[in-house]
Amino acid sequence: MFEHIERVPGDAILGLIEAYKQDDNPRKVDLGVGVYRDDEGNTPVLAAVKRAEKRLEESEETKSYIGSHGDERYTNAIARLVLGEDSSALEANRISVTQSPGGTGALRLAADFIATSLPGRAIWLSQPTWPNHPAVFGAAGLELKHYPYVNADNRLDFDAMLAALNEVPAGDVVLLHACCHNPTGFDLDTDQWQQVLEVVKNRQLLPLIDFAYQGFGDGLEEDARGVRLFVESLDEVLVTSSCSKNFGLYRERTGALMIAAANEKQMLDVRSQIAITARENYSTPPSHGAAVVGEILTDDELTTLWLKELAQMRDRINGLRSDFVEALRPHGLAERFAFIGEQRGMFSYTGLDADQVKRLRDEFSIYMVGSGRANVAGLSANSLDYVAEAIASVVR
Protein backbone atom coordinates (compact mmCIF):
# COMPACT_ATOMS: atom_id res chain seq x y z
CA MET A 1 0.00 0.00 0.00
CA PHE A 2 2.88 2.40 0.79
CA GLU A 3 5.12 1.34 -2.10
CA HIS A 4 4.01 4.23 -4.35
CA ILE A 5 4.75 6.92 -1.74
CA GLU A 6 7.74 9.07 -2.67
CA ARG A 7 10.19 10.67 -0.33
CA VAL A 8 10.01 14.48 -0.33
CA PRO A 9 12.67 16.98 0.69
CA GLY A 10 12.58 17.89 4.36
CA ASP A 11 11.99 21.38 5.68
CA ALA A 12 14.99 23.53 4.73
CA ILE A 13 15.35 25.17 8.15
CA LEU A 14 15.04 21.88 10.02
CA GLY A 15 17.66 20.50 7.65
CA LEU A 16 20.01 23.27 8.75
CA ILE A 17 19.66 22.05 12.33
CA GLU A 18 20.94 18.60 11.39
CA ALA A 19 23.76 19.95 9.23
CA TYR A 20 24.87 22.26 12.03
CA LYS A 21 24.84 19.43 14.59
CA GLN A 22 27.07 17.29 12.37
CA ASP A 23 29.57 20.09 11.68
CA ASP A 24 32.72 19.59 13.80
CA ASN A 25 34.15 23.08 13.16
CA PRO A 26 34.65 24.65 16.63
CA ARG A 27 33.90 28.09 15.15
CA LYS A 28 30.57 27.14 13.59
CA VAL A 29 27.74 29.67 13.94
CA ASP A 30 24.01 28.97 13.64
CA LEU A 31 22.13 31.94 12.18
CA GLY A 32 19.41 29.83 10.62
CA VAL A 33 17.05 28.47 13.24
CA GLY A 34 14.51 31.02 14.45
CA VAL A 35 14.92 30.81 18.21
CA TYR A 36 16.36 33.35 20.64
CA ARG A 37 19.85 32.52 21.92
CA ASP A 38 21.92 34.08 24.66
CA ASP A 39 25.63 34.88 24.35
CA GLU A 40 26.51 31.25 25.13
CA GLY A 41 24.28 30.00 22.34
CA ASN A 42 21.57 28.66 24.65
CA THR A 43 17.81 29.21 24.47
CA PRO A 44 17.18 29.88 28.16
CA VAL A 45 14.13 29.15 30.27
CA LEU A 46 13.07 32.50 31.70
CA ALA A 47 13.21 32.88 35.47
CA ALA A 48 9.59 34.10 35.44
CA VAL A 49 8.60 30.89 33.67
CA LYS A 50 10.50 28.74 36.17
CA ARG A 51 8.79 30.43 39.12
CA ALA A 52 5.37 30.12 37.49
CA GLU A 53 5.98 26.44 36.78
CA LYS A 54 6.98 25.82 40.40
CA ARG A 55 3.75 27.39 41.61
CA LEU A 56 1.70 25.37 39.14
CA GLU A 57 3.39 22.13 40.14
CA GLU A 58 2.35 22.73 43.73
CA SER A 59 -1.19 23.92 42.99
CA GLU A 60 -2.34 21.94 39.94
CA GLU A 61 -5.21 19.60 40.82
CA THR A 62 -6.32 18.15 37.47
CA LYS A 63 -5.16 17.08 34.04
CA SER A 64 -8.62 17.29 32.51
CA TYR A 65 -9.31 18.92 29.13
CA ILE A 66 -9.49 22.71 29.04
CA GLY A 67 -12.05 23.09 26.24
CA SER A 68 -11.80 24.10 22.59
CA HIS A 69 -11.22 27.79 23.36
CA GLY A 70 -8.56 26.98 25.95
CA ASP A 71 -7.59 28.35 29.35
CA GLU A 72 -9.83 31.35 30.11
CA ARG A 73 -7.30 32.99 32.42
CA TYR A 74 -4.74 32.79 29.62
CA THR A 75 -7.05 34.05 26.85
CA ASN A 76 -8.23 36.99 28.97
CA ALA A 77 -4.65 37.93 29.88
CA ILE A 78 -3.28 37.60 26.36
CA ALA A 79 -6.15 39.73 25.00
CA ARG A 80 -5.21 42.55 27.36
CA LEU A 81 -1.52 42.15 26.53
CA VAL A 82 -2.16 42.40 22.78
CA LEU A 83 -5.01 44.91 22.68
CA GLY A 84 -4.24 46.98 25.77
CA GLU A 85 -5.91 47.35 29.13
CA ASP A 86 -8.08 50.22 27.87
CA SER A 87 -9.23 48.55 24.63
CA SER A 88 -12.72 49.73 23.69
CA ALA A 89 -13.11 46.57 21.59
CA LEU A 90 -12.64 44.42 24.70
CA GLU A 91 -14.98 46.68 26.64
CA ALA A 92 -17.63 46.23 23.94
CA ASN A 93 -17.22 42.45 24.17
CA ARG A 94 -16.63 42.07 20.45
CA ILE A 95 -13.36 40.13 20.71
CA SER A 96 -13.19 36.33 20.64
CA VAL A 97 -9.95 34.71 21.81
CA THR A 98 -9.17 31.04 21.22
CA GLN A 99 -6.04 29.39 22.59
CA SER A 100 -4.09 27.51 19.92
CA PRO A 101 -1.07 25.19 19.63
CA GLY A 102 1.42 27.99 19.00
CA GLY A 103 1.17 30.88 16.58
CA THR A 104 1.22 28.41 13.71
CA GLY A 105 -1.86 26.69 15.13
CA ALA A 106 -3.57 30.07 15.30
CA LEU A 107 -2.73 30.70 11.64
CA ARG A 108 -4.19 27.32 10.67
CA LEU A 109 -7.35 28.07 12.66
CA ALA A 110 -7.66 31.36 10.79
CA ALA A 111 -6.99 29.65 7.46
CA ASP A 112 -9.66 26.99 8.01
CA PHE A 113 -12.14 29.59 9.24
CA ILE A 114 -11.60 31.65 6.08
CA ALA A 115 -11.86 28.59 3.85
CA THR A 116 -15.11 27.35 5.37
CA SER A 117 -16.90 30.54 6.44
CA LEU A 118 -15.58 32.96 3.80
CA PRO A 119 -15.16 30.77 0.71
CA GLY A 120 -13.61 32.17 -2.44
CA ARG A 121 -11.41 34.72 -0.65
CA ALA A 122 -7.77 34.80 -1.69
CA ILE A 123 -5.10 35.63 0.90
CA TRP A 124 -2.36 38.15 0.06
CA LEU A 125 1.09 37.60 1.57
CA SER A 126 4.09 39.92 1.57
CA GLN A 127 6.90 39.02 -0.80
CA PRO A 128 8.88 37.69 1.00
CA THR A 129 7.10 36.32 4.04
CA TRP A 130 7.66 33.60 6.62
CA PRO A 131 8.26 30.44 4.54
CA ASN A 132 5.55 28.51 6.40
CA HIS A 133 2.81 31.04 5.62
CA PRO A 134 2.20 29.74 2.06
CA ALA A 135 2.28 26.15 3.30
CA VAL A 136 -0.26 26.73 6.08
CA PHE A 137 -2.71 28.71 3.97
CA GLY A 138 -2.18 26.56 0.89
CA ALA A 139 -2.91 23.40 2.89
CA ALA A 140 -6.23 24.94 3.92
CA GLY A 141 -7.09 25.37 0.23
CA LEU A 142 -6.82 29.15 0.07
CA GLU A 143 -5.69 30.88 -3.11
CA LEU A 144 -2.33 32.56 -2.50
CA LYS A 145 -1.47 36.02 -3.83
CA HIS A 146 1.46 38.30 -3.10
CA TYR A 147 2.21 41.98 -2.64
CA PRO A 148 5.77 43.43 -2.81
CA TYR A 149 7.56 44.32 0.40
CA VAL A 150 11.27 44.87 -0.33
CA ASN A 151 12.91 46.17 -3.49
CA ALA A 152 16.01 45.10 -5.40
CA ASP A 153 18.17 47.17 -3.04
CA ASN A 154 16.91 45.13 -0.06
CA ARG A 155 14.93 48.02 1.39
CA LEU A 156 11.31 48.30 2.45
CA ASP A 157 9.36 49.32 -0.68
CA PHE A 158 6.29 50.83 0.94
CA ASP A 159 5.12 52.63 -2.19
CA ALA A 160 5.02 49.36 -4.14
CA MET A 161 3.28 47.64 -1.25
CA LEU A 162 0.60 50.31 -1.02
CA ALA A 163 0.07 50.37 -4.77
CA ALA A 164 -0.43 46.61 -4.85
CA LEU A 165 -2.86 46.65 -1.92
CA ASN A 166 -4.90 49.26 -3.76
CA GLU A 167 -5.53 46.65 -6.46
CA VAL A 168 -6.60 43.81 -4.15
CA PRO A 169 -10.20 42.72 -4.87
CA ALA A 170 -12.77 43.65 -2.25
CA GLY A 171 -13.30 40.95 0.36
CA ASP A 172 -9.90 39.32 0.02
CA VAL A 173 -7.69 38.72 3.06
CA VAL A 174 -4.41 40.59 3.55
CA LEU A 175 -1.82 39.16 5.93
CA LEU A 176 0.27 41.81 7.68
CA HIS A 177 3.20 41.35 10.09
CA ALA A 178 2.57 43.33 13.27
CA CYS A 179 6.27 43.83 14.02
CA CYS A 180 9.69 42.20 13.54
CA HIS A 181 8.79 41.18 10.00
CA ASN A 182 9.96 37.64 9.27
CA PRO A 183 12.19 37.33 7.27
CA THR A 184 13.16 40.91 6.47
CA GLY A 185 13.19 42.75 9.81
CA PHE A 186 11.66 45.82 8.13
CA ASP A 187 8.61 47.18 9.97
CA LEU A 188 5.97 49.78 9.16
CA ASP A 189 6.04 53.04 11.09
CA THR A 190 2.95 54.70 12.58
CA ASP A 191 2.18 56.77 9.48
CA GLN A 192 2.56 53.77 7.19
CA TRP A 193 0.19 51.71 9.36
CA GLN A 194 -2.36 54.50 9.02
CA GLN A 195 -2.00 54.52 5.25
CA VAL A 196 -2.45 50.75 5.05
CA LEU A 197 -5.52 51.05 7.26
CA GLU A 198 -7.09 53.54 4.84
CA VAL A 199 -6.50 51.19 1.92
CA VAL A 200 -8.00 48.26 3.84
CA LYS A 201 -11.06 50.39 4.64
CA ASN A 202 -11.49 51.68 1.10
CA ARG A 203 -10.97 48.28 -0.53
CA GLN A 204 -13.13 46.48 2.08
CA LEU A 205 -10.39 43.96 2.81
CA LEU A 206 -10.12 41.60 5.77
CA PRO A 207 -6.81 42.05 7.63
CA LEU A 208 -5.11 39.09 9.27
CA ILE A 209 -2.27 40.37 11.46
CA ASP A 210 0.44 37.90 12.48
CA PHE A 211 1.77 39.04 15.87
CA ALA A 212 4.49 36.52 16.71
CA TYR A 213 7.09 38.83 18.27
CA GLN A 214 5.39 41.26 20.65
CA GLY A 215 8.09 42.89 22.78
CA PHE A 216 11.01 41.87 20.56
CA GLY A 217 10.96 45.05 18.43
CA ASP A 218 10.67 48.35 20.26
CA GLY A 219 8.56 47.31 23.27
CA LEU A 220 5.28 45.65 24.21
CA GLU A 221 3.18 48.75 23.63
CA GLU A 222 5.11 50.06 20.64
CA ASP A 223 5.01 46.72 18.82
CA ALA A 224 1.22 46.53 19.23
CA ARG A 225 0.42 49.90 17.62
CA GLY A 226 -0.64 48.47 14.25
CA VAL A 227 -2.78 45.74 15.81
CA ARG A 228 -4.53 48.15 18.15
CA LEU A 229 -5.07 50.73 15.42
CA PHE A 230 -6.78 48.17 13.20
CA VAL A 231 -8.89 46.57 15.94
CA GLU A 232 -10.11 49.93 17.22
CA SER A 233 -10.78 51.27 13.71
CA LEU A 234 -12.35 48.30 11.92
CA ASP A 235 -15.32 46.04 12.57
CA GLU A 236 -13.55 42.86 11.47
CA VAL A 237 -9.93 41.89 12.11
CA LEU A 238 -8.10 38.59 12.66
CA VAL A 239 -4.98 38.54 14.88
CA THR A 240 -2.70 35.59 15.60
CA SER A 241 -0.48 35.76 18.67
CA SER A 242 2.43 33.63 19.89
CA CYS A 243 4.19 33.20 23.23
CA SER A 244 7.11 31.26 21.76
CA LYS A 245 9.54 34.17 21.60
CA ASN A 246 8.53 36.67 24.27
CA PHE A 247 7.99 33.98 26.93
CA GLY A 248 10.55 31.51 25.52
CA LEU A 249 7.86 28.81 25.36
CA TYR A 250 8.82 27.37 21.99
CA ARG A 251 8.17 23.71 22.75
CA GLU A 252 5.02 24.39 24.80
CA ARG A 253 3.16 25.58 21.66
CA THR A 254 1.24 28.47 23.19
CA GLY A 255 -0.63 30.86 20.92
CA ALA A 256 -4.03 32.43 20.31
CA LEU A 257 -6.39 33.47 17.54
CA MET A 258 -8.25 36.72 18.22
CA ILE A 259 -11.16 37.76 16.06
CA ALA A 260 -12.75 41.21 16.23
CA ALA A 261 -16.35 41.37 15.07
CA ALA A 262 -18.71 44.32 14.66
CA ASN A 263 -20.67 43.52 17.82
CA GLU A 264 -21.13 40.91 20.52
CA LYS A 265 -23.70 38.88 18.60
CA GLN A 266 -21.47 38.55 15.54
CA MET A 267 -18.52 37.72 17.80
CA LEU A 268 -20.44 34.86 19.39
CA ASP A 269 -21.49 33.57 15.97
CA VAL A 270 -17.89 33.57 14.77
CA ARG A 271 -16.68 32.10 18.05
CA SER A 272 -19.01 29.12 17.61
CA GLN A 273 -17.46 28.41 14.22
CA ILE A 274 -13.90 28.65 15.61
CA ALA A 275 -14.79 26.11 18.31
CA ILE A 276 -15.85 23.63 15.63
CA THR A 277 -12.71 24.33 13.60
CA ALA A 278 -10.53 23.70 16.65
CA ARG A 279 -12.45 20.53 17.48
CA GLU A 280 -11.88 19.19 13.97
CA ASN A 281 -8.16 20.01 14.05
CA TYR A 282 -6.88 19.05 17.49
CA SER A 283 -9.97 19.01 19.76
CA THR A 284 -8.48 20.97 22.68
CA PRO A 285 -5.13 22.76 23.09
CA PRO A 286 -2.37 21.78 25.53
CA SER A 287 -2.57 23.27 29.01
CA HIS A 288 0.92 23.85 30.38
CA GLY A 289 2.17 26.84 28.38
CA ALA A 290 -1.11 28.71 28.73
CA ALA A 291 -1.16 28.06 32.47
CA VAL A 292 2.37 29.47 32.74
CA VAL A 293 1.53 32.63 30.80
CA GLY A 294 -1.70 33.08 32.73
CA GLU A 295 0.18 32.76 36.02
CA ILE A 296 2.79 35.33 34.97
CA LEU A 297 0.38 37.91 33.56
CA THR A 298 -1.97 37.80 36.56
CA ASP A 299 0.73 38.21 39.19
CA ASP A 300 2.43 41.60 39.62
CA GLU A 301 5.72 40.15 40.85
CA LEU A 302 6.01 37.66 38.00
CA THR A 303 4.90 40.23 35.44
CA THR A 304 7.61 42.64 36.59
CA LEU A 305 10.26 39.91 36.39
CA TRP A 306 9.07 38.84 32.93
CA LEU A 307 9.10 42.42 31.62
CA LYS A 308 12.70 42.78 32.83
CA GLU A 309 13.77 39.56 31.10
CA LEU A 310 11.92 40.50 27.91
CA ALA A 311 13.66 43.88 27.84
CA GLN A 312 17.03 42.16 28.28
CA MET A 313 16.37 39.90 25.28
CA ARG A 314 15.18 42.81 23.16
CA ASP A 315 18.13 45.03 24.14
CA ARG A 316 20.58 42.22 23.40
CA ILE A 317 19.18 41.73 19.90
CA ASN A 318 19.16 45.45 19.11
CA GLY A 319 22.67 45.77 20.51
CA LEU A 320 23.89 42.90 18.34
CA ARG A 321 22.51 44.68 15.29
CA SER A 322 24.53 47.84 15.87
CA ASP A 323 27.60 45.85 16.98
CA PHE A 324 27.44 43.75 13.83
CA VAL A 325 27.39 46.83 11.60
CA GLU A 326 30.45 48.09 13.48
CA ALA A 327 32.18 44.73 13.04
CA LEU A 328 31.73 45.13 9.29
CA ARG A 329 33.24 48.62 9.29
CA PRO A 330 36.93 47.53 9.08
CA HIS A 331 35.98 45.63 5.92
CA GLY A 332 34.39 48.69 4.32
CA LEU A 333 30.91 47.19 4.56
CA ALA A 334 29.28 49.22 7.35
CA GLU A 335 27.40 51.48 4.93
CA ARG A 336 26.32 48.61 2.71
CA PHE A 337 24.83 46.71 5.67
CA ALA A 338 23.67 49.73 7.71
CA PHE A 339 20.07 48.57 7.31
CA ILE A 340 20.76 45.73 9.74
CA GLY A 341 20.87 48.32 12.51
CA GLU A 342 17.54 49.76 11.36
CA GLN A 343 15.68 46.45 11.23
CA ARG A 344 13.83 45.02 14.21
CA GLY A 345 13.36 41.60 15.74
CA MET A 346 15.48 38.50 15.46
CA PHE A 347 15.72 38.33 11.69
CA SER A 348 17.60 40.24 9.05
CA TYR A 349 17.16 39.98 5.31
CA THR A 350 20.86 40.39 4.62
CA GLY A 351 20.75 40.65 0.84
CA LEU A 352 23.22 37.78 0.50
CA ASP A 353 22.37 35.49 -2.41
CA ALA A 354 22.14 31.68 -2.37
CA ASP A 355 25.71 31.19 -3.61
CA GLN A 356 27.11 33.47 -0.92
CA VAL A 357 25.07 31.70 1.74
CA LYS A 358 26.41 28.35 0.49
CA ARG A 359 29.99 29.62 0.67
CA LEU A 360 29.45 30.82 4.23
CA ARG A 361 28.30 27.33 5.16
CA ASP A 362 30.90 25.35 3.19
CA GLU A 363 33.94 27.53 3.90
CA PHE A 364 33.19 29.03 7.31
CA SER A 365 30.53 26.80 8.92
CA ILE A 366 28.16 29.74 9.19
CA TYR A 367 24.59 28.59 8.70
CA MET A 368 21.69 30.73 7.49
CA VAL A 369 18.62 30.25 5.31
CA GLY A 370 19.23 30.16 1.55
CA SER A 371 17.24 33.37 1.06
CA GLY A 372 19.89 35.22 3.07
CA ARG A 373 17.73 35.50 6.17
CA ALA A 374 19.88 35.51 9.29
CA ASN A 375 18.84 35.12 12.90
CA VAL A 376 20.69 38.02 14.55
CA ALA A 377 20.10 36.45 17.96
CA GLY A 378 22.43 33.63 16.89
CA LEU A 379 25.39 36.03 16.97
CA SER A 380 27.53 36.53 20.06
CA ALA A 381 30.33 38.80 21.19
CA ASN A 382 32.77 36.02 20.33
CA SER A 383 31.43 35.38 16.83
CA LEU A 384 30.80 38.93 15.55
CA ASP A 385 34.25 39.52 14.07
CA TYR A 386 34.45 36.01 12.61
CA VAL A 387 31.07 36.33 10.87
CA ALA A 388 31.90 39.84 9.63
CA GLU A 389 35.21 38.62 8.15
CA ALA A 390 33.46 35.68 6.48
CA ILE A 391 30.78 37.89 4.94
CA ALA A 392 33.46 40.24 3.65
CA SER A 393 35.15 37.26 1.99
CA VAL A 394 32.04 36.09 0.16
CA VAL A 395 30.77 39.49 -1.00
CA ARG A 396 34.04 40.65 -2.52
C-alpha positions in Angstrom: 0.0 0.0 0.0 2.9 2.4 0.8 5.1 1.3 -2.1 4.0 4.2 -4.3 4.7 6.9 -1.7 7.7 9.1 -2.7 10.2 10.7 -0.3 10.0 14.5 -0.3 12.7 17.0 0.7 12.6 17.9 4.4 12.0 21.4 5.7 15.0 23.5 4.7 15.4 25.2 8.2 15.0 21.9 10.0 17.7 20.5 7.6 20.0 23.3 8.8 19.7 22.1 12.3 20.9 18.6 11.4 23.8 20.0 9.2 24.9 22.3 12.0 24.8 19.4 14.6 27.1 17.3 12.4 29.6 20.1 11.7 32.7 19.6 13.8 34.2 23.1 13.2 34.7 24.7 16.6 33.9 28.1 15.1 30.6 27.1 13.6 27.7 29.7 13.9 24.0 29.0 13.6 22.1 31.9 12.2 19.4 29.8 10.6 17.0 28.5 13.2 14.5 31.0 14.4 14.9 30.8 18.2 16.4 33.3 20.6 19.8 32.5 21.9 21.9 34.1 24.7 25.6 34.9 24.4 26.5 31.3 25.1 24.3 30.0 22.3 21.6 28.7 24.7 17.8 29.2 24.5 17.2 29.9 28.2 14.1 29.1 30.3 13.1 32.5 31.7 13.2 32.9 35.5 9.6 34.1 35.4 8.6 30.9 33.7 10.5 28.7 36.2 8.8 30.4 39.1 5.4 30.1 37.5 6.0 26.4 36.8 7.0 25.8 40.4 3.7 27.4 41.6 1.7 25.4 39.1 3.4 22.1 40.1 2.3 22.7 43.7 -1.2 23.9 43.0 -2.3 21.9 39.9 -5.2 19.6 40.8 -6.3 18.1 37.5 -5.2 17.1 34.0 -8.6 17.3 32.5 -9.3 18.9 29.1 -9.5 22.7 29.0 -12.0 23.1 26.2 -11.8 24.1 22.6 -11.2 27.8 23.4 -8.6 27.0 25.9 -7.6 28.4 29.3 -9.8 31.3 30.1 -7.3 33.0 32.4 -4.7 32.8 29.6 -7.0 34.0 26.9 -8.2 37.0 29.0 -4.7 37.9 29.9 -3.3 37.6 26.4 -6.1 39.7 25.0 -5.2 42.5 27.4 -1.5 42.2 26.5 -2.2 42.4 22.8 -5.0 44.9 22.7 -4.2 47.0 25.8 -5.9 47.4 29.1 -8.1 50.2 27.9 -9.2 48.6 24.6 -12.7 49.7 23.7 -13.1 46.6 21.6 -12.6 44.4 24.7 -15.0 46.7 26.6 -17.6 46.2 23.9 -17.2 42.4 24.2 -16.6 42.1 20.5 -13.4 40.1 20.7 -13.2 36.3 20.6 -9.9 34.7 21.8 -9.2 31.0 21.2 -6.0 29.4 22.6 -4.1 27.5 19.9 -1.1 25.2 19.6 1.4 28.0 19.0 1.2 30.9 16.6 1.2 28.4 13.7 -1.9 26.7 15.1 -3.6 30.1 15.3 -2.7 30.7 11.6 -4.2 27.3 10.7 -7.4 28.1 12.7 -7.7 31.4 10.8 -7.0 29.6 7.5 -9.7 27.0 8.0 -12.1 29.6 9.2 -11.6 31.7 6.1 -11.9 28.6 3.9 -15.1 27.3 5.4 -16.9 30.5 6.4 -15.6 33.0 3.8 -15.2 30.8 0.7 -13.6 32.2 -2.4 -11.4 34.7 -0.6 -7.8 34.8 -1.7 -5.1 35.6 0.9 -2.4 38.2 0.1 1.1 37.6 1.6 4.1 39.9 1.6 6.9 39.0 -0.8 8.9 37.7 1.0 7.1 36.3 4.0 7.7 33.6 6.6 8.3 30.4 4.5 5.6 28.5 6.4 2.8 31.0 5.6 2.2 29.7 2.1 2.3 26.2 3.3 -0.3 26.7 6.1 -2.7 28.7 4.0 -2.2 26.6 0.9 -2.9 23.4 2.9 -6.2 24.9 3.9 -7.1 25.4 0.2 -6.8 29.1 0.1 -5.7 30.9 -3.1 -2.3 32.6 -2.5 -1.5 36.0 -3.8 1.5 38.3 -3.1 2.2 42.0 -2.6 5.8 43.4 -2.8 7.6 44.3 0.4 11.3 44.9 -0.3 12.9 46.2 -3.5 16.0 45.1 -5.4 18.2 47.2 -3.0 16.9 45.1 -0.1 14.9 48.0 1.4 11.3 48.3 2.4 9.4 49.3 -0.7 6.3 50.8 0.9 5.1 52.6 -2.2 5.0 49.4 -4.1 3.3 47.6 -1.2 0.6 50.3 -1.0 0.1 50.4 -4.8 -0.4 46.6 -4.8 -2.9 46.6 -1.9 -4.9 49.3 -3.8 -5.5 46.6 -6.5 -6.6 43.8 -4.2 -10.2 42.7 -4.9 -12.8 43.7 -2.2 -13.3 41.0 0.4 -9.9 39.3 0.0 -7.7 38.7 3.1 -4.4 40.6 3.5 -1.8 39.2 5.9 0.3 41.8 7.7 3.2 41.3 10.1 2.6 43.3 13.3 6.3 43.8 14.0 9.7 42.2 13.5 8.8 41.2 10.0 10.0 37.6 9.3 12.2 37.3 7.3 13.2 40.9 6.5 13.2 42.7 9.8 11.7 45.8 8.1 8.6 47.2 10.0 6.0 49.8 9.2 6.0 53.0 11.1 2.9 54.7 12.6 2.2 56.8 9.5 2.6 53.8 7.2 0.2 51.7 9.4 -2.4 54.5 9.0 -2.0 54.5 5.2 -2.5 50.8 5.1 -5.5 51.0 7.3 -7.1 53.5 4.8 -6.5 51.2 1.9 -8.0 48.3 3.8 -11.1 50.4 4.6 -11.5 51.7 1.1 -11.0 48.3 -0.5 -13.1 46.5 2.1 -10.4 44.0 2.8 -10.1 41.6 5.8 -6.8 42.1 7.6 -5.1 39.1 9.3 -2.3 40.4 11.5 0.4 37.9 12.5 1.8 39.0 15.9 4.5 36.5 16.7 7.1 38.8 18.3 5.4 41.3 20.7 8.1 42.9 22.8 11.0 41.9 20.6 11.0 45.0 18.4 10.7 48.4 20.3 8.6 47.3 23.3 5.3 45.6 24.2 3.2 48.8 23.6 5.1 50.1 20.6 5.0 46.7 18.8 1.2 46.5 19.2 0.4 49.9 17.6 -0.6 48.5 14.3 -2.8 45.7 15.8 -4.5 48.1 18.1 -5.1 50.7 15.4 -6.8 48.2 13.2 -8.9 46.6 15.9 -10.1 49.9 17.2 -10.8 51.3 13.7 -12.3 48.3 11.9 -15.3 46.0 12.6 -13.6 42.9 11.5 -9.9 41.9 12.1 -8.1 38.6 12.7 -5.0 38.5 14.9 -2.7 35.6 15.6 -0.5 35.8 18.7 2.4 33.6 19.9 4.2 33.2 23.2 7.1 31.3 21.8 9.5 34.2 21.6 8.5 36.7 24.3 8.0 34.0 26.9 10.5 31.5 25.5 7.9 28.8 25.4 8.8 27.4 22.0 8.2 23.7 22.7 5.0 24.4 24.8 3.2 25.6 21.7 1.2 28.5 23.2 -0.6 30.9 20.9 -4.0 32.4 20.3 -6.4 33.5 17.5 -8.2 36.7 18.2 -11.2 37.8 16.1 -12.8 41.2 16.2 -16.4 41.4 15.1 -18.7 44.3 14.7 -20.7 43.5 17.8 -21.1 40.9 20.5 -23.7 38.9 18.6 -21.5 38.6 15.5 -18.5 37.7 17.8 -20.4 34.9 19.4 -21.5 33.6 16.0 -17.9 33.6 14.8 -16.7 32.1 18.1 -19.0 29.1 17.6 -17.5 28.4 14.2 -13.9 28.6 15.6 -14.8 26.1 18.3 -15.9 23.6 15.6 -12.7 24.3 13.6 -10.5 23.7 16.7 -12.4 20.5 17.5 -11.9 19.2 14.0 -8.2 20.0 14.0 -6.9 19.1 17.5 -10.0 19.0 19.8 -8.5 21.0 22.7 -5.1 22.8 23.1 -2.4 21.8 25.5 -2.6 23.3 29.0 0.9 23.9 30.4 2.2 26.8 28.4 -1.1 28.7 28.7 -1.2 28.1 32.5 2.4 29.5 32.7 1.5 32.6 30.8 -1.7 33.1 32.7 0.2 32.8 36.0 2.8 35.3 35.0 0.4 37.9 33.6 -2.0 37.8 36.6 0.7 38.2 39.2 2.4 41.6 39.6 5.7 40.1 40.9 6.0 37.7 38.0 4.9 40.2 35.4 7.6 42.6 36.6 10.3 39.9 36.4 9.1 38.8 32.9 9.1 42.4 31.6 12.7 42.8 32.8 13.8 39.6 31.1 11.9 40.5 27.9 13.7 43.9 27.8 17.0 42.2 28.3 16.4 39.9 25.3 15.2 42.8 23.2 18.1 45.0 24.1 20.6 42.2 23.4 19.2 41.7 19.9 19.2 45.4 19.1 22.7 45.8 20.5 23.9 42.9 18.3 22.5 44.7 15.3 24.5 47.8 15.9 27.6 45.9 17.0 27.4 43.7 13.8 27.4 46.8 11.6 30.4 48.1 13.5 32.2 44.7 13.0 31.7 45.1 9.3 33.2 48.6 9.3 36.9 47.5 9.1 36.0 45.6 5.9 34.4 48.7 4.3 30.9 47.2 4.6 29.3 49.2 7.3 27.4 51.5 4.9 26.3 48.6 2.7 24.8 46.7 5.7 23.7 49.7 7.7 20.1 48.6 7.3 20.8 45.7 9.7 20.9 48.3 12.5 17.5 49.8 11.4 15.7 46.4 11.2 13.8 45.0 14.2 13.4 41.6 15.7 15.5 38.5 15.5 15.7 38.3 11.7 17.6 40.2 9.0 17.2 40.0 5.3 20.9 40.4 4.6 20.8 40.6 0.8 23.2 37.8 0.5 22.4 35.5 -2.4 22.1 31.7 -2.4 25.7 31.2 -3.6 27.1 33.5 -0.9 25.1 31.7 1.7 26.4 28.4 0.5 30.0 29.6 0.7 29.5 30.8 4.2 28.3 27.3 5.2 30.9 25.4 3.2 33.9 27.5 3.9 33.2 29.0 7.3 30.5 26.8 8.9 28.2 29.7 9.2 24.6 28.6 8.7 21.7 30.7 7.5 18.6 30.3 5.3 19.2 30.2 1.6 17.2 33.4 1.1 19.9 35.2 3.1 17.7 35.5 6.2 19.9 35.5 9.3 18.8 35.1 12.9 20.7 38.0 14.5 20.1 36.4 18.0 22.4 33.6 16.9 25.4 36.0 17.0 27.5 36.5 20.1 30.3 38.8 21.2 32.8 36.0 20.3 31.4 35.4 16.8 30.8 38.9 15.5 34.3 39.5 14.1 34.4 36.0 12.6 31.1 36.3 10.9 31.9 39.8 9.6 35.2 38.6 8.2 33.5 35.7 6.5 30.8 37.9 4.9 33.5 40.2 3.7 35.1 37.3 2.0 32.0 36.1 0.2 30.8 39.5 -1.0 34.0 40.6 -2.5 
